[in-house]
Amino acid sequence: MNLSELVNSLEGVFGSRIHTKTEFRGETSYTIAANDLREIARFCRDELSFDYLIDVTSIDNFGEVPRFEIVYHLYSMPHAVHLRLKLKVPEEVGAMDTVSDIWPTTNWHEREIYDMMGIKFNGHPDLRRILMWDGYPFFPLRKDFPLEGLPSEMPDVAFTKVTPLEGGPFVTVPSNATSKDREPRARSPEL
Amino acid sequence: MPEERATAYDSKIEGNVIFTRFDAALNWVRKNSLWPMPMGLACCAIELMAAAASRFDIARFGAEVMRFSPRQCDVMIVAGTVTYKMALAVKRIYEQMPEPKWVIAMGACASTGGMYRSYAVLQGIDQLLPVDVYVSGCPPRPEALLAGLMKLQEKISREQSFRNQKPELAEKLEEALA
């Protein structure tokens, strides 16, 4: 089966519950409701042979409502096609269902999203932080978290200070200027 | 005997006897048999391995016995980026090392946080451990690490080992001699 046959089969079953469909360079993305994820995910794995979950990523659309977005990147080994499932998570909910029982690889991906973005996963078998230490109070990949960090306690070890940035962060600005101006070593605040 | 000399030996009168200070003998023993704890955390660890391999051969300085148990180590070589999460483990391993112990901060990251100006990275291992020698570089070449090791050996040879280890006994001895 090729992608269009798989996509038709998915739309035949869940057509009314798919919010938007995007096609770009031969790959298809669906926006769905968070409540439908488990059902659609199980269908994708069992009926459409999307047996490989490549990655789960999260986006912080800071200032928008709903704030968070989660993207599931699926791949079918037998048919060699990609599929993307996107869904929105409002900040006040801040939680959604796990799919770690459907694709076990999601276990660590969901832990990473919880650690970096602070979105909880209901039914996850072991939802601990994976990169920061246990007891860290912040979620560093949120847009309102400063790169230099915030002061926090490390129990029994030390006190973590704010990192000295010396004029940074040195983030490239999109423009037609020369690379020297686009990537300065230090930037005045008004730029 | 001049103060700066560690040993004095006169073959005509002494035969097989060497006079030395107790500290000098102890330091000489210690500095030529520094067993490293390879705390390899990033690319500096590759250079640390190169320093231990045949071309650079850290064995020439008596430090070839890399122990992966902190209980058998003398010097911790912190080679690489220390994240806050790893800092918990680094500190714990340091505390498990028996006295006397020393620390070499190898490379920019271990010394200052290096290029990682970020919420996740400890800005220098000296915020947690007493560092004896800093080695610059990103990563430092093996020669630089060996130079750092020789600096540490010089530092050890100047230590008052006996007084540091047995302060009460040293005081009693001084009272008795005075």
Interface residues (C-beta under 8 A of the other chain):
Chain A: L131 M132 W133 Y136 F138 P140 F145 P146 L147 E148 G149 L150 M154 V157 A158 T160 K161 T163 P164 L165 E166 G168 P169
Chain B: Y84 K85 A87 L88 K91 G113 R117 S118 Y119 A120 V121 L122 Q123 Q127 L128
